[in-house]
Every structure is written in C-alpha cells, then in structure tokens.
Amino acid sequence: MSNRTREHRPSLRQVQDCVTEMRRWLATDDNSAVLMAHLRGAPVDPAWLSTYRRLRRDLSRSVGTARRSPGPSPARPSAN
C-alpha cells in the first residue's frame, strides 16, 4: 500500500505542536476575541459540522493511539 492511499495519522507530538501553536496564536494580540466574535456570527452548516466531527474524531484517534500501555504495578511493602 502506498503512502498516498494510507490514512494520515498524526502522532501525539504533532497534535501537541498544533495545540501549542493555536494557544500561542490565541494569546497574541486580541486574536481570541476576534475568533470568538467570528464564531458567534458564523452559521453552523453541514460542511462546518462535518469538518468539526472529522477533526474531533482524528484528535481522539491520535490521543488513543499515543496512549502507553500501563506499566507493572508497584510492589507493596511487606509488613514486619
């Protein structure tokens, strides 16, 4: 299977980098207020909802894929 036909799955690091960039952008100047004003006036149409659901699903997959398997349980101290 070629890379073009495989589904792109971002790593947890890539997701974290994107979130960090978004937080920095929102913290700059008045971008957060501008974005909220835009979102309040933007209608939720089928294309927007579809994109939102896809991004949410992709984020959930990325986080789920990046989870580590649990390590061994800590040993309990013996009673003397």
C-alpha positions, -999 to +999 in steps of 0.1 A: +000+000+000+015+034-009+017+064+013-010+081-007-036+055-001-029+051+036-049+073+060-027+100+076-025+096+113-007+124+131+014+115+161+007+127+196+037+151+192+022+166+160-012+171+178+006+187+208+025+210+185-007+221+167-024+228+200+006+248+213+006+269+181-031+275+184-027+286+221+001+309+211-020+324+183-050+329+206-028+345+233-014+370+207-029+405+205-067+402+205-069+370+184-091+352+209-117+379+210-117+382+172-121+345+168-150+343+193-167+373+175-164+355+142-177+322+156-207+338+172-217+352+138-209+321+117-237+297+109-233+260+116-238+244+083-234+208+073-199+214+059-188+230+092-203+203+113-187+176+092-153+192+095-158+196+133-167+159+136-138+148+115-113+169+134-127+156+167-125+120+155-089+125+143-079+140+176-095+112+196-077+086+174-044+104+178-047+106+216-059+070+218-031+057+196-005+076+216-016+061+250+010+040+266+003+006+280+002+005+318+035-004+335+039-030+362+021-024+394+042-011+422+053-036+448+037-034+482+060-031+512+059-063+533+047-059+569+073-068+595 
